[in-house]
Amino acid sequence: MSPTLIYVLLQLEHFVYGMLGMLVLFGTFLGILLVRRVTQKRFSSQKAAETFLEDCRELLNQQNFDGVAELCDSPRYWAKAVPQLILLALANRARPMNKLKRMVAEKFEREVLAELDYSLAWVGTCVRTGPMLGLLGTVLGIVGTFGELGKMGSSGGDPGALAAGIGTALFATALGLTVAIPLTLLGALFHVRVGRLQSDVQRYTGEFLEDLEVSLSRAGKR
């Protein structure tokens, strides 16, 4: 193997280390972005959600649909998923309830869950890429080390350098796994948080739509 090729392989191994570092930064960025996004869409606590729904219920009992809309569109709630879905339900309350429920569910899946799933998919890509980059670094390092071994056979050299080179090459695989394991745990945590968001949204919007149906029924009897 030519010295030039050996040099190129060793430089590519260093490039792999740089890529692993970028992967860590990118995965961390995605994680922070996803956590902030979920936090924005959820209520801070169950008590806060119940308080919001109770306020909506009182306004619905008064047939004050505009008041509910103003509450949902206030700075306190305009970033939350449930109030935005309620606004959609209020704007289309003349539709049959089964169609209204389907419309709300589709909007949530299309505009909220789809974005979160996109970020989760990129986290999964980072998890899978880490070990592959580590393995690539190991292969490049071993190939370069055996190239050095071929030079030792013809010109002599320190065999200990071979062991050191292989150890450095294997370090790339260990580093790739080190990157992938925390990202795997974070990905599982993100899935749980997204699942909780989905469950909360389904529950709270369901409660509101039941209250809305009762309010519309009362209005129709007048």
N, C-alpha and C positions, 0 to 999 in steps of 0.2 A: 504494500500500500504506500502510495506516495506521501511525502511529508506534507504537501499542500492539502491533500484530502484529509489527513489526520487533523491538521489545524482547523479545517472547515468543520469537521465533526465536533471537535471540542468547542468551537465557537457556537455551534448550534445547541450544544448541551447548555451553555450559558444562556442562550436565548430562551430555552425551555424554562429555566429558573425565572427569568423575567416574565414569561407568560404566566407562570404559576402565581407570581406576585400580583399581576394584573387581574388574574382570576379571583384572588382573594378580595381585592379592592372592589371589583365589579359585583361579586356576590354579596359583600357587605353593603354596598350601595343599594342593591335591589332589596335586601332585607330591611334596611332602614326605611326605604320608600314604601315597601309593602306594609310594614307595621304602622307607619304614619297614615297610610291610606285607609287601613282597616279601622284605626282609632278615630279618624275623621267620620267614618260612615256609621260607627256604632254609638249608642248612648254610653255615657260614662259609667252608668250603673243601672241596675234593674229599677231602683227607686226613681232615677231620673226618667226612665222610660215610662214607668207607671204614672208619674206626675204629668208627663206630657199627654199621655192617653186620657187621663182624667180631665185635663183642661179641654182636650178635644171633645170629650163626651159631654161636658157641660155646655159647650157651644153648640153641639149638635142638638141637644135637648131644647135649646132655644131657637133651633132652625137657623142659626147664624153661620151659614156656610162660608161667608166672606171672612168672618172672624177666625174660622179654622184655617183658611188659606193664609191670612195675615200672620197667624201664629207659626205656621209651617215655614213661611218665607222670612221669618225674623232672623237676625244675625246669629242668634243662639242655635238655630236648628237648620239653617239652609244648607249646611254641608252634610247633614245626616241622611241616611238612605230612606228611613221610614217617612219622615216628613215630606221628602220629595216625591215619594210614591203616593202619599196621601193627596198631594197637590194634583197629581195625575188622576187619581180616583175622583176628586171633587170636580175637576174639569169635565169628566165624562160620566157623571153620576146619572145622567139620563139613560145610559145604556143598561141592558139587563145585567143583573149582578154576576151571573156566571161569566159573561164576557168581560165584565169589569175586572174580576179577579184574574182572569187569564191575561188581560192587558197589563195589569200591575206586575204579575209574575214575569212576563216576557220582558218588560222594561228593566226589571231588576237583573235578570240574567244577561240581558244584552249590554247594559250600560255600567253595571257594577261588577257582577261576577266575571264577565268576560275579560275585563281589564285586570282583575286580580289573578285570574287563571293565566293570563299572559305573563305576568310577573313570576308566578309560580313555575311556569314552564321554563323560564330563563334560569331560575334557581336550580331546577332539575338538570338543565344543561350544564351549569357550572359544576354540579356534583359529579356528573358523568365525565366531564372533560378533565377534571383534576387527576384522577388515576391514569387516564390515557396519556396526558402530558408527562406525568412522572415516569410512566413506562417508556415513552419515547426518549426522555432524557437518559434513562438507564441504558437503553439499547445503543444510543449514540455514544455514550460514555464507554461502554464495553467494547464497541467496535473500534473506537479510537485507542483504547487501552491495548487491545490485541494488535493494532497497527504498531504501537510502540514496542510491543513484545517482539514483533517481527524484526524491528530494527535492532533490538537487543541480541537477537540470535545471530546477526551478521557482524555487529560491531561491539557487542558486549554491553553490559549495563547493570544496574542494581535491580534485582528481582523484587525487592521490596516496593519499588515504585509501581509494579504491576498490581500488587495487593491494594496499595493506596488508591490507584486509579479505579479499580473495581469497587472499592468502598465508596468512593465519590459518586460513581455511576449509580449504585444502589440507593444512595441517599436521595436521588431524584424520585424514585418510586415511593420511598418513605414520605417525602415531602408532598407528593401528589395525594397520598392517602391522608396525610395530616390536613390538607386543604379540604378534601372531600368529606371527612367525617363530621367536622363541625357544621358544614353546609347542609349535610344530610339531616342533622338534628334540627337545624334552623328551619329547613324545608318542612319537616314534620310539625314543628311549632306553628309555622305559617298556615299549614293545612288546617290545623285545629282552630286557629283564630278565624280563618275564612269560614270554616264550618259553623262556628258559633255565630258569626255575623249572619250567615244565611238562615240559621235557625231562629235567631232573634227577629230578623226582618219578617220571616213568614209568620211568626207568632204575633208580632205587634200589628202588622198590616191586617192580619186576619181579624184581630180584635176590633180594629177601627172599622173594617168593612162590615162587620156585624152591627156595630153601633150605627154606621151610616145607613144600613138597610132598615134598621128600626126607625131611624129618624125620617127617612124617605117614606116609609110606610105610614107613619103618623101624619106627615104632611099631605099624603094622598087622601087620607080620610077626612081632612078638614074641608 
